[in-house]
Amino acid sequence: MSSRSSVATGREFIALITVLMGSVALSIDLMLPAFPEMRREFGMSPDSTQVSWIVTAYFLGLAIGPWLYGPASDRHGRRAPLFIGLLLSVVAALAASIAPSWGWVIAARFCWGLGAAAARSLSVAMIRDRYEGTLMAQLMSRMVAVFLLVPILAPSLGAGLISIAPWRIVFWLPAAIGVILFFWSKRLPETLSLDMRRPFTWVAVGNATKEVLTHRQTISFTIAMTFLFAVMTTYLASSEVIVEDVYGYGPWFPVIFGSLAVLLAINSLNNARIVQRLGINTLVRRSAWVGLGTSAMLVAIGFTQHGRPNFWIFFIALALVVPIAQGLVSNCNTAAMIPMPHIAGTASAIISTISTTGAALLGSLATSQFDGTVRPLVIIIALFISIGTAAIMIGTSDRTPGVV
């Protein structure tokens, strides 16, 4: 058996796809411990939330990027667009590392997100090429669990690197990893067969877009993904300033952030087991109701002690809510893709663009509401989960065809 065939059918295929997706998370979480240094170097106030744009710009690139790759990959296959995206990520990371101004950093981060979108969206498309239904959901959950381990290590790794090197090392390391992934990805097989390829024309893209936007199951779960993913972007952009300014635990931020990431990974592994037993339909409905209940509890806690509740009580409540939202994101992504095997690349691009753009902008809006307490955060998280739950109920209604 050739090495290419073994990659296609063996563990290396799954490992490489997982690492590709994990590299996207690394390029977010490695930045967080460098926020204080960024504020000082670019003349921001110590509590400025402007620094959160390093996350927002990256997510906006992730949102737009799939349109560079999805339709093209449905026409030409997955490999070539993936290679282009990886190269763009490396170049943008290096550009950020030499940026003389904050505007340059943000522009580089946006381009970085454009490149990283290839790894994110094409990984989903390649999984959809090879798997479907509950099996796809299981595999996605396991991969999500593995790359969620990245946030456990990334903040501590970033803090450690900053302690021994210039803070811009948080840009150098992802660039080096991108180079490694570029060469490793050459072992990937082409997962899109010739008979499944579609013409890359505006008419074809328009027809595919219309199909995605008018399919009740797909668009309902896409809307749900948007608001549930916004819980994650809000948490990512707000966590450092809340830990530092509300509670004064800045030096402990990597440990605190990593602890919640452990719960995210455990929840995703548990999700992989449960989805096989319950199916996506039942699991997302039950999880959504649990998310509503825990978010209501988070709001109640957040309004105690004038918006500065006991840290450990608040952290435990947050550690219940955020993993539920993250678990729902991966399941909603699977459910949205189930009816779209014939346009997996374009569908993945559309779904990713809507959910990531919406989540990035909603997360940025939420972060801008910071008032020195946790009250804006808990209200916004509860609102996002409520809207996501409503969309899930529509997407899993008895009249919706195709839900597993």
C-alpha positions, 0 to 999 in steps of 0.5 A: 500500500502506498504512503498516500493510500495509508494517509487516506485510510489510516490514522495519519489522515485524522492526525493531520486534519486535527493538527491543521484545525489545532493550528487555528486555535494556537494562532488565537490562544498563544496571543493572549498572554502578550496582551499587556506587552502589546498595550505597552508597545502600542501606547494603549491604556493598561485596561484597553479592550482595543487589544482584543482586535487581534482576536477579532481581526483574525476571526474576520479573516477566518470568516471571509477566507473560506470564499477563497477556498470553498468554491475553488476546492469544489472545482479543483480539489482540496489540496491546492487551495490548502497549500495556498492558505498555509503559505498565506498564514506563514507570510502574514505571521511573519508580517505581524512579527515585524509590524511597526504599528498597531494598524499593521498588526491588525492588517496582518492578523486579518490576512493571517485569518484569511490563510488559516481559513483554508485549514479550518474550512477545508478540514471540514470539507475533507471530513465531509468527503469521507464520512457522514451522519453520526460517524462524521459527528463522532469524528468531528467531536474527537478532533475538536477535543484534541485541538481543544487541548491547544488552549490548555498549553498555548497561554502557558506556552506563550507566557513562558516564551515571552519570559525568555524572548521578545513578545513577538515570538508569539508570531514567530512560532505559528509561522514555523509551525505553518511551514511544517504543516505545509510540507506535512500536508503534501502527504494528504490524498485528494478526497474529492473525486473527479465525478463530484467536482463542480464548475467554478462559475458564479452561476454554480456558486450562486446556486449552491449559496441559494441551496444553503440559505434556503435549506431549513435545516442548514440555515437554522443550524448555521444561525445557531452556530453563529450565536453559540460561537459568539459565546466563545469569541466573547469569552476569548476576547474578554477573559484576560481583561476580566481575570486581570482587571476585575479579579487581579489574577493576571499572573494566573491567567494561563492556568485559569484559561487552561483549566477551562480548556481542559473542561472543553476538551473533556466535554467534546470527548464525552460528546463523541460518545453521546452522539452515537447513542442519542443522535444529533437531533436529540443531543443538540436539543437537550444540550441547548436546554441545559445551556439555557439553564446554566446561562440563567444561573451565570446571570444570577451569579454575575449580578451578586456583589455589584457585578464582582461575584466570588471568583471561584463561584463565577469561574465554576458557573462559566466553566459549565456554560462555555463548554456546552456552547462549544459542544453545540457549535461542533454538532450544529456544524455537522448537522448543517453539513449533512444535507450538503454532500454534493457541495461540501466545499462551497457549503462549508465556506458559506456556513463558516463565513456566516458563523465566523463573521457573525461571531467575531462581530458579536464578540467584539461588540460584547467586549466593548461593553466591559464596565469593570464588572462581569455583568455585561458578559453574563447578560450577553452570553445568556442572550446568545445562548437563548437565540442559539437555542431558538434556532436549534429548536427550529432546525430540529423540528419534526417538519425538518427533513434530513436531521439524523 
